[in-house]
Amino acid sequence: MEQQDQTRKDENYMRKALAEAQEAFKAGEIPVGAVVVCRDRIISRAHNLTETLCDVTAHAEMQAITAAANTLGGKYLTECTLYVTVEPCVMCAGAIGWAQIPRIVYGATDDKRGYRRFAPQAVHPKAVVIGGVLEGECSELMKEFFRNRR
């Protein structure tokens, strides 16, 4: 029962991250969304802003981590879970590791730029990583975005 409840929560929060990704899509940004949850409460929401801010580091995860740290008043997010629609890149995985986020949940894998390919040790060594939550929906949004761009 407990596992089923956690799966339901993960899907619920991933839908919130997907809503952020859809906002990015509408703005012409690569549609990645993220939310940070602490004690069953969303403390930050973000989506890619690299085009809007003209900043290659303005990934959804980076924006969400910064906002969460500001909300909590400290740089370590040791009681938080990060939900992100696409597997984090190496840069974001490094930030996730430095923030000591103990649980990372992502939707679609990123075979080209995902951290697991290039730096699987970047996240905190005790972190639990769960992939594939609402993978179909997360992946389809990315595919639609790039189909429209080509």
MDTraj code that builds the backbone (N, CA, C; nanometers):
import mdtraj as md
import numpy as np

residues = "MET GLU GLN GLN ASP GLN THR ARG LYS ASP GLU ASN TYR MET ARG LYS ALA LEU ALA GLU ALA GLN GLU ALA PHE LYS ALA GLY GLU ILE PRO VAL GLY ALA VAL VAL VAL CYS ARG ASP ARG ILE ILE SER ARG ALA HIS ASN LEU THR GLU THR LEU CYS ASP VAL THR ALA HIS ALA GLU MET GLN ALA ILE THR ALA ALA ALA ASN THR LEU GLY GLY LYS TYR LEU THR GLU CYS THR LEU TYR VAL THR VAL GLU PRO CYS VAL MET CYS ALA GLY ALA ILE GLY TRP ALA GLN ILE PRO ARG ILE VAL TYR GLY ALA THR ASP ASP LYS ARG GLY TYR ARG ARG PHE ALA PRO GLN ALA VAL HIS PRO LYS ALA VAL VAL ILE GLY GLY VAL LEU GLU GLY GLU CYS SER GLU LEU MET LYS GLU PHE PHE ARG ASN ARG ARG".split()
xyz = np.array([
    [0.0823, -0.1196, 0.0000],
    [0.0000, 0.0000, 0.0000],
    [0.0872, 0.1267, 0.0000],
    [0.1938, 0.1272, 0.0811],
    [0.2810, 0.2434, 0.0916],
    [0.3476, 0.2760, -0.0425],
    [0.3951, 0.1730, -0.1122],
    [0.4579, 0.1935, -0.2437],
    [0.3566, 0.2513, -0.3431],
    [0.2350, 0.1997, -0.3387],
    [0.1291, 0.2478, -0.4273],
    [0.0979, 0.3953, -0.3996],
    [0.0977, 0.4325, -0.2726],
    [0.0729, 0.5709, -0.2330],
    [0.1855, 0.6615, -0.2835],
    [0.3111, 0.6153, -0.2718],
    [0.4249, 0.6943, -0.3192],
    [0.4195, 0.7096, -0.4708],
    [0.3834, 0.6052, -0.5408],
    [0.3711, 0.6115, -0.6870],
    [0.2653, 0.7142, -0.7263],
    [0.1563, 0.7156, -0.6563],
    [0.0494, 0.8124, -0.6830],
    [0.0988, 0.9557, -0.6584],
    [0.1714, 0.9754, -0.5485],
    [0.2275, 1.1076, -0.5186],
    [0.3269, 1.1494, -0.6274],
    [0.4135, 1.0570, -0.6671],
    [0.5129, 1.0879, -0.7703],
    [0.4449, 1.1303, -0.9000],
    [0.3412, 1.0596, -0.9378],
    [0.2694, 1.0948, -1.0608],
    [0.2006, 1.2303, -1.0472],
    [0.1445, 1.2579, -0.9317],
    [0.0791, 1.3862, -0.9070],
    [0.1784, 1.5021, -0.9202],
    [0.2930, 1.4894, -0.8543],
    [0.3925, 1.5965, -0.8609],
    [0.4539, 1.6070, -1.0007],
    [0.4672, 1.4946, -1.0695],
    [0.5202, 1.4997, -1.2058],
    [0.4223, 1.5732, -1.2972],
    [0.2938, 1.5591, -1.2722],
    [0.1953, 1.6359, -1.3508],
    [0.2145, 1.7864, -1.3296],
    [0.2524, 1.8258, -1.2086],
    [0.2812, 1.9673, -1.1804],
    [0.4056, 2.0111, -1.2590],
    [0.5045, 1.9253, -1.2643],
    [0.6248, 1.9559, -1.3430],
    [0.5900, 1.9627, -1.4923],
    [0.5023, 1.8743, -1.5364],
    [0.4577, 1.8764, -1.6769],
    [0.3839, 2.0065, -1.7096],
    [0.3075, 2.0576, -1.6155],
    [0.2395, 2.1860, -1.6373],
    [0.3426, 2.2961, -1.6580],
    [0.4509, 2.2911, -1.5839],
    [0.5605, 2.3878, -1.6030],
    [0.6249, 2.3691, -1.7404],
    [0.6453, 2.2447, -1.7797],
    [0.7040, 2.2165, -1.9111],
    [0.6153, 2.2715, -2.0225],
    [0.4850, 2.2615, -2.0046],
    [0.3919, 2.3147, -2.1046],
    [0.4006, 2.4669, -2.1120],
    [0.4259, 2.5317, -1.9999],
    [0.4477, 2.6768, -2.0002],
    [0.5733, 2.7113, -2.0808],
    [0.6779, 2.6325, -2.0624],
    [0.8011, 2.6533, -2.1393],
    [0.7729, 2.6364, -2.2885],
    [0.6986, 2.5329, -2.3222],
    [0.6618, 2.5041, -2.4612],
    [0.5936, 2.6258, -2.5236],
    [0.4958, 2.6807, -2.4522],
    [0.4206, 2.7966, -2.5026],
    [0.5116, 2.9181, -2.5243],
    [0.6161, 2.9283, -2.4435],
    [0.7079, 3.0420, -2.4518],
    [0.8203, 3.0193, -2.5527],
    [0.8191, 2.9035, -2.6203],
    [0.9240, 2.8739, -2.7167],
    [1.0515, 2.8200, -2.6545],
    [1.0439, 2.7834, -2.5275],
    [1.1574, 2.7232, -2.4570],
    [1.1509, 2.5715, -2.4714],
    [1.2647, 2.5048, -2.4630],
    [1.2632, 2.3587, -2.4599],
    [1.1772, 2.3182, -2.3403],
    [1.0761, 2.2336, -2.3635],
    [0.9753, 2.2084, -2.2596],
    [1.0184, 2.1133, -2.1483],
    [1.0938, 2.1690, -2.0553],
    [1.1323, 2.0954, -1.9352],
    [1.0766, 2.1728, -1.8168],
    [1.0115, 2.1004, -1.7267],
    [0.9565, 2.1608, -1.6066],
    [1.0047, 2.0882, -1.4830],
    [1.0062, 2.1596, -1.3712],
    [1.0526, 2.1002, -1.2456],
    [0.9751, 2.1578, -1.1275],
    [0.9588, 2.0761, -1.0263],
    [0.9065, 2.1224, -0.8980],
    [0.9914, 2.0600, -0.7873],
    [1.0053, 2.1340, -0.6790],
    [1.0721, 2.0814, -0.5599],
    [0.9665, 2.0689, -0.4514],
    [0.9623, 1.9515, -0.3902],
    [0.8645, 1.9204, -0.2864],
    [0.9383, 1.8967, -0.1553],
    [0.8876, 1.9593, -0.0497],
    [0.9438, 1.9410, 0.0842],
    [0.8285, 1.9120, 0.1800],
    [0.8352, 1.7990, 0.2451],
    [0.7309, 1.7576, 0.3404],
    [0.5911, 1.7641, 0.2775],
    [0.5791, 1.7050, 0.1597],
    [0.4519, 1.6965, 0.0869],
    [0.3945, 1.8322, 0.0465],
    [0.4813, 1.9309, 0.0284],
    [0.4380, 2.0630, -0.0148],
    [0.5322, 2.1131, -0.1241],
    [0.4747, 2.1629, -0.2328],
    [0.5580, 2.2197, -0.3389],
    [0.6136, 2.3530, -0.2894],
    [0.7469, 2.3650, -0.2899],
    [0.8095, 2.4892, -0.2441],
    [0.8698, 2.5691, -0.3592],
    [0.8801, 2.5079, -0.4766],
    [0.9223, 2.5841, -0.5944],
    [0.8751, 2.5140, -0.7207],
    [0.8523, 2.5963, -0.8227],
    [0.8120, 2.5496, -0.9550],
    [0.8944, 2.6275, -1.0555],
    [0.9346, 2.5606, -1.1633],
    [1.0150, 2.6316, -1.2637],
    [1.0099, 2.5577, -1.3965],
    [1.0479, 2.6307, -1.5000],
    [1.0662, 2.5692, -1.6316],
    [1.1855, 2.6356, -1.6983],
    [1.2292, 2.5767, -1.8079],
    [1.3440, 2.6314, -1.8792],
    [1.3221, 2.7775, -1.9137],
    [1.4261, 2.8563, -1.8953],
    [1.4226, 2.9985, -1.9285],
    [1.5482, 3.0400, -2.0061],
    [1.6130, 2.9453, -2.0714],
    [1.7400, 2.9753, -2.1384],
    [1.7253, 3.0783, -2.2495],
    [1.6172, 3.0710, -2.3247],
    [1.5933, 3.1690, -2.4326],
    [1.5490, 3.3027, -2.3741],
    [1.4562, 3.2977, -2.2822],
    [1.4017, 3.4186, -2.2208],
    [1.5104, 3.5011, -2.1529],
    [1.5970, 3.4349, -2.0774],
    [1.7018, 3.5038, -2.0024],
    [1.8337, 3.5136, -2.0792],
    [1.8393, 3.4490, -2.1971],
    [1.9628, 3.4444, -2.2759],
    [2.0776, 3.3915, -2.1878],
    [2.0491, 3.2779, -2.1227],
    [2.1392, 3.2210, -2.0227],
    [2.1368, 3.0687, -2.0351],
    [2.2482, 3.0104, -2.0769],
    [2.2525, 2.8654, -2.0964],
    [2.2377, 2.7873, -1.9657],
    [2.2545, 2.8535, -1.8520],
    [2.2405, 2.7837, -1.7236],
    [2.0994, 2.7904, -1.6671],
    [2.0063, 2.8550, -1.7365],
    [1.8711, 2.8757, -1.6830],
    [1.7801, 2.7556, -1.7082],
    [1.8307, 2.6368, -1.6766],
    [1.7518, 2.5144, -1.6902],
    [1.6465, 2.5087, -1.5800],
    [1.5424, 2.4332, -1.6044],
    [1.4322, 2.4206, -1.5081],
    [1.4826, 2.3792, -1.3696],
    [1.5717, 2.2811, -1.3657],
    [1.6219, 2.2321, -1.2375],
    [1.6975, 2.3414, -1.1624],
    [1.7804, 2.4178, -1.2336],
    [1.8592, 2.5244, -1.1705],
    [1.7666, 2.6310, -1.1118],
    [1.6640, 2.6661, -1.1883],
    [1.5680, 2.7659, -1.1426],
    [1.4923, 2.7143, -1.0190],
    [1.4524, 2.5884, -1.0229],
    [1.3763, 2.5296, -0.9119],
    [1.4621, 2.5165, -0.7859],
    [1.5877, 2.4785, -0.8023],
    [1.6782, 2.4653, -0.6874],
    [1.6999, 2.6014, -0.6220],
    [1.7262, 2.7028, -0.7027],
    [1.7482, 2.8379, -0.6490],
    [1.6253, 2.8872, -0.5728],
    [1.5086, 2.8699, -0.6327],
    [1.3846, 2.9147, -0.5679],
    [1.3595, 2.8375, -0.4385],
    [1.3850, 2.7071, -0.4395],
    [1.3637, 2.6257, -0.3187],
    [1.4593, 2.6670, -0.2076],
    [1.5845, 2.6906, -0.2428],
    [1.6828, 2.7335, -0.1424],
    [1.6420, 2.8680, -0.0824],
    [1.5930, 2.9582, -0.1661],
    [1.5459, 3.0878, -0.1164],
    [1.4259, 3.0708, -0.0246],
    [1.3345, 2.9806, -0.0600],
    [1.2163, 2.9556, 0.0229],
    [1.2558, 2.9013, 0.1600],
    [1.3509, 2.8070, 0.1606],
    [1.3914, 2.7436, 0.2867],
    [1.4951, 2.8241, 0.3628],
    [1.5607, 2.9175, 0.2957],
    [1.6608, 2.9991, 0.3627],
    [1.7946, 2.9299, 0.3809],
    [1.8253, 2.8337, 0.2955],
    [1.9544, 2.7642, 0.3034],
    [1.9829, 2.6916, 0.1737],
    [2.1101, 2.6638, 0.1491],
    [2.1488, 2.6048, 0.0206],
    [2.1285, 2.4538, 0.0123],
    [2.1131, 2.3871, 0.1245],
    [2.0958, 2.2418, 0.1222],
    [1.9481, 2.2053, 0.1252],
    [1.9098, 2.1185, 0.0351],
    [1.7696, 2.0749, 0.0217],
    [1.7580, 1.9281, 0.0636],
    [1.8058, 1.9001, 0.1839],
    [1.8199, 1.7627, 0.2311],
    [1.6889, 1.6918, 0.2648],
    [1.5787, 1.7659, 0.2683],
    [1.4492, 1.7029, 0.2967],
    [1.3545, 1.7153, 0.1775],
    [1.4122, 1.7348, 0.0607],
    [1.3314, 1.7639, -0.0582],
    [1.3403, 1.6541, -0.1635],
    [1.2420, 1.6550, -0.2508],
    [1.2435, 1.5729, -0.3714],
    [1.2321, 1.6669, -0.4900],
    [1.3150, 1.6442, -0.5901],
    [1.3076, 1.7194, -0.7146],
    [1.2356, 1.6340, -0.8178],
    [1.1326, 1.6903, -0.8778],
    [1.0609, 1.6263, -0.9879],
    [1.0940, 1.7046, -1.1132],
    [1.1386, 1.6372, -1.2168],
    [1.1732, 1.7041, -1.3424],
    [1.1293, 1.6163, -1.4586],
    [1.0785, 1.6789, -1.5635],
    [1.0167, 1.6036, -1.6724],
    [1.1165, 1.5292, -1.7599],
    [1.2417, 1.5734, -1.7594],
    [1.3455, 1.5077, -1.8396],
    [1.4674, 1.4840, -1.7509],
    [1.5345, 1.3732, -1.7739],
    [1.6570, 1.3417, -1.6998],
    [1.7505, 1.4625, -1.6983],
    [1.8017, 1.4993, -1.5817],
    [1.8902, 1.6158, -1.5742],
    [2.0180, 1.5990, -1.6564],
    [2.0705, 1.7133, -1.7027],
    [2.1995, 1.7141, -1.7715],
    [2.3105, 1.7094, -1.6653],
    [2.4347, 1.7067, -1.7098],
    [2.5481, 1.7009, -1.6173],
    [2.5527, 1.8238, -1.5266],
    [2.5305, 1.9422, -1.5839],
    [2.5330, 2.0658, -1.5048],
    [2.4284, 2.0590, -1.3931],
    [2.3059, 2.0217, -1.4289],
    [2.1982, 2.0171, -1.3309],
    [2.2224, 1.9071, -1.2277],
    [2.2751, 1.7935, -1.2717],
    [2.3056, 1.6849, -1.1785],
    [2.4096, 1.7303, -1.0760],
    [2.5071, 1.8098, -1.1209],
    [2.6058, 1.8646, -1.0284],
    [2.5411, 1.9546, -0.9246],
    [2.4513, 2.0412, -0.9694],
    [2.3809, 2.1303, -0.8765],
    [2.2931, 2.0501, -0.7811],
    [2.2285, 1.9469, -0.8322],
    [2.1452, 1.8603, -0.7482],
    [2.2321, 1.7952, -0.6403],
    [2.3509, 1.7508, -0.6802],
    [2.4445, 1.6913, -0.5849],
    [2.4908, 1.7906, -0.4796],
    [2.5287, 1.9124, -0.5238],
    [2.5736, 2.0145, -0.4291],
    [2.4624, 2.0552, -0.3335],
    [2.3382, 2.0554, -0.3810],
    [2.2242, 2.0896, -0.2951],
    [2.1860, 1.9743, -0.2029],
    [2.2475, 1.8592, -0.2242],
    [2.2258, 1.7385, -0.1437],
    [2.0804, 1.6927, -0.1455],
    [2.0180, 1.7030, -0.2622],
    [1.8802, 1.6574, -0.2757],
    [1.8809, 1.5041, -0.2692],
    [1.8084, 1.4470, -0.1737],
    [1.8162, 1.3025, -0.1531],
    [1.7303, 1.2175, -0.2469],
    [1.6373, 1.2816, -0.3187],
    [1.5471, 1.2036, -0.4043],
    [1.5188, 1.2830, -0.5306],
    [1.5449, 1.2203, -0.6441],
    [1.5244, 1.2829, -0.7744],
    [1.4318, 1.1924, -0.8539],
    [1.3253, 1.2509, -0.9069],
    [1.2294, 1.1764, -0.9872],
    [1.2195, 1.2464, -1.1220],
    [1.2463, 1.1710, -1.2294],
    [1.2349, 1.2313, -1.3618],
    [1.1449, 1.1484, -1.4516],
    [1.0989, 1.2126, -1.5576],
    [1.0073, 1.1477, -1.6513],
    [1.0808, 1.0773, -1.7632],
    [1.1182, 1.1521, -1.8669],
    [1.1811, 1.0946, -1.9860],
    [1.3328, 1.0878, -1.9697],
    [1.3916, 0.9833, -2.0224],
    [1.5380, 0.9747, -2.0248],
    [1.5908, 1.0661, -2.1349],
    [1.7163, 1.1063, -2.1210],
    [1.7820, 1.1883, -2.2222],
    [1.9091, 1.1160, -2.2629],
    [1.8986, 1.0353, -2.3667],
    [2.0116, 0.9540, -2.4110],
    [2.1264, 1.0373, -2.4674],
    [2.0983, 1.1587, -2.5141],
    [2.2021, 1.2426, -2.5752],
    [2.2770, 1.3279, -2.4742],
    [2.2061, 1.3819, -2.3755],
    [2.2684, 1.4784, -2.2836],
    [2.2465, 1.4474, -2.1359],
    [2.1819, 1.3366, -2.1051],
    [2.1520, 1.3034, -1.9658],
    [2.2764, 1.2739, -1.8830],
    [2.2684, 1.3055, -1.7552],
    [2.3837, 1.2886, -1.6665],
    [2.4257, 1.1431, -1.6508],
    [2.3311, 1.0496, -1.6605],
    [2.3649, 0.9078, -1.6377],
    [2.4665, 0.8580, -1.7388],
    [2.4669, 0.9158, -1.8573],
    [2.5627, 0.8752, -1.9611],
    [2.7012, 0.9326, -1.9345],
    [2.7072, 1.0583, -1.8942],
    [2.8345, 1.1276, -1.8837],
    [2.8898, 1.1396, -1.7420],
    [2.8033, 1.1488, -1.6426],
    [2.8496, 1.1699, -1.5046],
    [2.7540, 1.1065, -1.4049],
    [2.7420, 0.9739, -1.4076],
    [2.6441, 0.9082, -1.3202],
    [2.6704, 0.9285, -1.1709],
    [2.7900, 0.9710, -1.1348],
    [2.8218, 0.9932, -0.9930],
    [2.7991, 1.1379, -0.9491],
    [2.7434, 1.2218, -1.0362],
    [2.7290, 1.3647, -1.0057],
    [2.6308, 1.3934, -0.8929],
    [2.5252, 1.3165, -0.8834],
    [2.4290, 1.3389, -0.7749],
    [2.4885, 1.2865, -0.6446],
    [2.4305, 1.3266, -0.5333],
    [2.4798, 1.2833, -0.4021],
    [2.4824, 1.1306, -0.3972],
    [2.5869, 1.0718, -0.3404],
    [2.5996, 0.9246, -0.3414],
    [2.4846, 0.8492, -0.2747],
    [2.4151, 0.9120, -0.1810],
    [2.3028, 0.8456, -0.1142],
    [2.1690, 0.8784, -0.1785],
    [2.1715, 0.9581, -0.2844],
    [2.0464, 0.9988, -0.3499],
    [1.9761, 0.8800, -0.4147],
    [1.8451, 0.8813, -0.4063],
    [1.7610, 0.7822, -0.4741],
    [1.7117, 0.8490, -0.6016],
    [1.7326, 0.7828, -0.7143],
    [1.6906, 0.8369, -0.8434],
    [1.5871, 0.7430, -0.9039],
    [1.4734, 0.7992, -0.9408],
    [1.3657, 0.7212, -0.9997],
    [1.3333, 0.7823, -1.1354],
    [1.3453, 0.7028, -1.2390],
    [1.3170, 0.7518, -1.3738],
    [1.1928, 0.6866, -1.4305],
    [1.1395, 0.7479, -1.5348],
    [1.0282, 0.6889, -1.6074],
    [0.8900, 0.7212, -1.5535],
    [0.8774, 0.8176, -1.4628],
    [0.7458, 0.8543, -1.4101],
    [0.6752, 0.9416, -1.5140],
    [0.5614, 0.8948, -1.5625],
    [0.4869, 0.9598, -1.6721],
    [0.5774, 0.9819, -1.7932],
    [0.6629, 0.8854, -1.8178],
    [0.7617, 0.8961, -1.9247],
    [0.6996, 0.9248, -2.0610],
    [0.5899, 0.8584, -2.0929],
    [0.5263, 0.8783, -2.2223],
    [0.4836, 1.0222, -2.2447],
    [0.4193, 1.0814, -2.1446],
    [0.3726, 1.2203, -2.1567],
    [0.4900, 1.3174, -2.1634],
    [0.5908, 1.2940, -2.0819],
    [0.7080, 1.3818, -2.0808],
    [0.7827, 1.3736, -2.2135],
    [0.7999, 1.2533, -2.2620],
    [0.8704, 1.2315, -2.3879],
    [0.7935, 1.2895, -2.5059],
    [0.6643, 1.2713, -2.5075],
    [0.5819, 1.3204, -2.6187],
    [0.5862, 1.4723, -2.6288],
    [0.5883, 1.5419, -2.5171],
    [0.5960, 1.6873, -2.5187],
    [0.7273, 1.7330, -2.5834],
    [0.8368, 1.6667, -2.5496],
    [0.9669, 1.7002, -2.6098],
    [0.9648, 1.6722, -2.7597],
    [0.9130, 1.5570, -2.7979],
    [0.9078, 1.5208, -2.9410],
    [0.8240, 1.6207, -3.0195],
    [0.7107, 1.6603, -2.9625],
    [0.6232, 1.7574, -3.0298],
    [0.6955, 1.8910, -3.0477],
    [0.7665, 1.9325, -2.9453],
    [0.8394, 2.0597, -2.9529],
    [0.9406, 2.0576, -3.0665],
    [1.0196, 1.9505, -3.0738],
    [1.1241, 1.9448, -3.1765],
    [1.0668, 1.9178, -3.3157],
    [0.9556, 1.8464, -3.3240],
    [0.8871, 1.8300, -3.4536],
    [0.8450, 1.9655, -3.5093],
    [0.7915, 2.0493, -3.4223],
    [0.7454, 2.1826, -3.4635],
    [0.8601, 2.2738, -3.5014],
    [0.9789, 2.2484, -3.4498],
    [1.0954, 2.3338, -3.4763],
    [1.1638, 2.2999, -3.6075],
    [1.1408, 2.1783, -3.6567],
    [1.2157, 2.1338, -3.7755],
    [1.1394, 2.1553, -3.9013],
])
top = md.Topology()
chain = top.add_chain()
for i, resn in enumerate(residues, 1):
    res = top.add_residue(resn, chain, resSeq=i)
    for name in ("N", "CA", "C"):
        top.add_atom(name, md.element.get_by_symbol(name[0]), res)
traj = md.Trajectory(xyz[None], top)
